[in-house]
Amino acid sequence: MIRKDPLIAWRPALSAAAFRTAFPVLRRLRYASPELQFATRKVARPAKIRIPTRHGEVRALVYAPPDPVDRPPVHLVVHDGAFIARVPEQEDNVARFLASEVGAYVVVPDYSTAPTIRFPVAEDELFDVYRWLRSATYGWDGARVSVGGAGAGGKLAVNVALRAAEARLPAPVALTVEFGTVDLARPDSSRTSILEKPVVRRSLMSLVRRTYFAGVDPEHPHASPIRHPRLADLPPTLVLTAQHDTLREEMSDFAKILESEAVPVTYREFEGVDHGFTHTRPVEVAREAITLIADHLRHAYTPTTNPTPTVRRNSLGVLD
């Protein structure tokens, strides 16, 4: 018998359990190609540590930079998986690249997911991980912590930064959001794609609502961070999305709101690809996207006297 939160019905819980079981196979077939490894220096196998949170310890992978300088920065990566799958290893290509090319530690937590738990357990755990990263004496600089994530992880990464603002803690030095969902209240009819079978379909969004967000008001600012009143407190933010992703419009709207709030934001939409493009072919798109993440973090880790300009871009250039 599967373990589930009491407020999650059995049918969606079983569907979520099946999704969680199938995801590692999907990862090996779709996301684990050696072609997507772009690190130019050898990065050791990640250490496995356990980080305390209010809901118990979470396992995390820690990628150390080769030949680290004294107290390098650290980047918290929140993996995708529709708030259901638990495969932090899927971020291996991103983590190795950032450790190699930026010289940062990269920490990828194995946070809790549905149907075992539901909102806001993952948000709580990841915020506690962020606080631990700032205070831990693991060898990195606790004053230079950034956060980012893909898909569901992108939404959770935004939550980390916003909850830091709510708690009056120092914000992450940078935020990255890759093909995320930030508005659970948006009608699925507005999530469209020219593809017949996009990665994020209405059935998957329905499963997410019926499991991790079961019984939750979708307009709650922690469930839909695009509606949070403190978006102006976000750090310099990179938003990456895909032309064929059904989440593209909410990513675009998110970037526009940040721009209107004077948050330094860079927006890039990649043509001809769908959700998950940092982990799949075409190789050229994945390499460019991950390089943008590295450049964004490198700039944040090395502050200058000049503020980061507020720029929005897509694959065709600067948007007005």
Residue pairs with C-beta under 8 A, 6 or more apart in sequence:
2 13
2 14
2 17
2 115
3 115
3 116
4 10
4 13
4 114
4 115
4 116
5 114
5 115
5 116
5 117
5 118
5 214
7 118
7 214
7 215
8 16
8 114
8 115
8 118
8 210
8 211
8 214
9 210
9 214
12 115
12 207
12 210
12 211
12 214
13 114
13 115
13 211
15 207
15 211
16 84
16 114
16 115
16 207
16 211
17 115
19 82
19 84
19 85
19 207
20 84
20 85
20 86
20 113
23 81
23 84
23 85
23 87
24 85
24 87
27 87
27 89
27 90
30 276
30 279
30 280
31 90
31 276
31 279
31 280
32 90
32 92
33 281
35 281
35 283
36 93
36 279
36 280
36 281
36 283
36 286
37 92
37 93
37 96
37 97
38 93
38 97
38 286
38 287
38 290
38 291
39 96
39 97
39 99
39 100
39 101
40 100
40 101
41 66
41 100
41 101
42 66
42 100
43 63
43 64
43 65
43 66
43 95
43 96
43 99
43 100
44 63
44 64
44 66
46 61
46 62
46 63
46 92
46 95
46 108
47 61
47 62
47 64
48 59
48 60
48 61
48 62
49 59
49 60
49 62
50 57
50 58
50 59
50 60
51 57
51 58
51 60
51 109
51 128
51 129
51 132
52 128
52 132
53 124
53 125
53 128
53 129
53 132
54 124
54 125
54 128
55 112
55 117
55 121
55 124
55 125
58 109
58 110
58 111
58 112
58 125
58 129
59 88
59 109
59 110
60 88
60 107
60 108
60 109
60 110
60 129
61 88
61 89
61 95
61 107
61 108
61 110
62 105
62 106
62 107
62 138
63 95
63 96
63 98
63 99
63 105
63 106
63 107
63 108
64 99
64 105
64 139
65 72
65 99
65 100
65 102
65 103
65 104
65 105
66 99
66 100
68 103
68 105
68 139
69 103
71 139
71 140
71 141
72 103
72 104
72 105
72 139
72 140
72 141
72 144
73 102
73 103
73 104
73 105
73 140
73 141
73 144
73 145
73 146
73 173
73 297
73 301
74 104
74 105
74 106
74 107
74 133
74 138
74 140
74 141
74 142
74 144
74 145
74 146
75 98
75 102
75 104
75 105
75 106
75 107
75 145
75 146
75 147
75 148
75 297
76 107
76 109
76 126
76 129
76 130
76 133
76 145
76 146
76 147
76 148
76 157
76 160
76 172
77 91
77 94
77 95
77 98
77 106
77 107
77 108
77 148
77 149
77 153
78 108
78 109
78 111
78 126
78 147
78 148
78 149
78 150
78 152
78 153
78 154
78 156
78 157
78 160
79 87
79 88
79 90
79 91
79 108
79 149
79 150
79 153
80 90
80 149
80 150
80 151
80 152
80 153
80 154
80 276
81 87
81 90
81 113
81 151
81 152
81 153
82 151
82 152
82 204
82 207
82 208
83 113
83 114
83 122
83 152
83 208
83 211
83 212
83 213
84 113
84 114
84 115
84 207
84 208
84 211
84 212
85 113
86 110
86 111
86 112
86 113
88 108
88 109
88 110
89 108
90 279
91 108
91 150
93 278
93 279
93 286
93 290
94 106
94 150
94 278
94 279
94 290
94 293
95 106
95 108
97 290
97 294
98 104
98 106
98 293
98 294
98 297
99 105
99 106
101 291
101 294
102 294
102 297
102 298
102 301
104 140
104 146
104 297
104 301
105 138
105 139
105 140
107 129
107 133
109 125
109 126
109 129
111 122
111 125
111 126
111 129
111 156
112 121
112 122
112 125
113 122
113 212
114 208
114 211
114 212
114 214
115 211
117 212
118 211
118 212
118 213
118 214
118 215
118 216
119 212
119 213
119 216
119 222
119 223
120 222
120 223
122 156
122 212
123 156
123 159
123 160
123 163
123 222
126 156
126 157
126 159
126 160
127 159
127 160
127 163
127 164
127 167
130 145
130 147
130 160
130 164
130 172
131 169
133 140
133 142
133 145
134 142
134 143
134 145
134 169
134 170
135 142
136 142
143 170
144 173
144 301
145 172
145 173
146 172
146 173
146 174
146 175
146 176
146 235
146 297
146 300
146 301
147 157
147 160
147 161
147 172
147 174
147 175
147 176
148 154
148 157
148 174
148 175
148 176
148 177
148 178
148 238
148 293
148 297
149 155
149 156
149 157
149 176
149 177
149 178
149 180
150 178
150 179
150 180
150 276
150 278
150 279
151 178
151 179
151 180
151 181
151 200
151 247
151 275
151 276
152 180
152 181
152 208
153 180
154 176
154 177
154 178
154 179
154 180
154 181
154 182
155 177
155 180
155 181
155 182
155 225
157 175
157 176
157 177
157 180
158 175
158 177
158 180
158 182
158 225
158 234
159 222
159 225
160 172
161 171
161 172
161 175
161 233
161 234
161 235
162 221
162 222
162 225
162 228
162 230
162 231
162 233
162 234
163 222
164 170
164 171
164 172
165 171
165 230
165 233
165 234
166 230
171 233
171 234
171 235
172 235
173 235
173 236
173 300
173 301
173 303
174 235
174 236
174 237
174 238
174 296
174 297
174 299
174 300
174 301
175 234
175 235
175 236
175 237
175 238
176 237
176 238
176 239
176 240
176 293
176 296
176 297
177 237
177 238
177 239
177 240
177 251
177 254
178 240
178 241
178 278
178 289
178 293
179 240
179 241
179 242
179 245
179 247
179 248
179 251
179 275
179 276
179 277
180 247
180 251
181 200
181 205
181 247
181 250
182 224
182 225
182 226
182 250
182 251
182 254
183 224
183 226
183 227
183 250
183 253
183 254
184 208
184 209
184 213
184 216
184 218
184 223
184 224
185 218
185 219
185 223
185 224
185 227
186 224
186 249
186 250
188 202
188 205
188 206
190 249
191 200
191 202
191 205
191 246
191 247
191 249
191 250
192 246
192 249
193 244
193 245
193 246
193 248
193 274
194 244
195 244
195 274
198 244
198 245
198 246
198 274
198 275
199 245
199 246
199 274
199 275
199 276
200 245
200 246
200 247
200 275
201 246
209 218
213 223
216 223
217 223
218 224
219 227
220 227
221 227
221 228
221 229
222 228
225 231
226 250
226 253
226 254
226 257
231 257
231 258
231 261
231 263
232 261
232 262
232 263
234 258
234 261
234 263
235 263
235 300
236 263
236 264
236 265
236 296
236 299
236 300
236 308
237 255
237 258
237 263
237 264
237 265
237 266
238 265
238 266
238 268
238 292
238 293
238 296
239 251
239 254
239 255
239 258
239 265
239 266
239 267
239 268
240 251
240 268
240 269
240 270
240 278
240 289
240 292
240 293
241 247
241 248
241 251
241 252
241 267
241 268
241 269
241 270
242 248
242 269
242 270
242 273
242 274
242 275
242 277
243 269
243 270
243 271
243 272
243 273
243 315
244 272
244 273
244 274
245 251
245 273
245 274
245 275
246 275
247 275
248 269
251 267
251 269
252 267
252 269
255 265
255 267
255 312
256 312
258 265
259 265
259 310
259 312
262 310
263 310
264 307
264 308
264 309
264 310
264 311
265 310
265 311
265 312
266 292
266 296
266 311
266 312
266 313
267 311
267 312
267 313
267 314
267 319
268 289
268 292
268 313
268 314
268 315
269 314
269 315
270 277
270 285
270 288
270 289
270 315
271 315
272 282
272 285
273 280
273 282
273 285
277 285
277 286
277 289
278 286
278 289
278 290
278 293
279 286
280 286
299 308
311 318
312 318
312 319
313 319
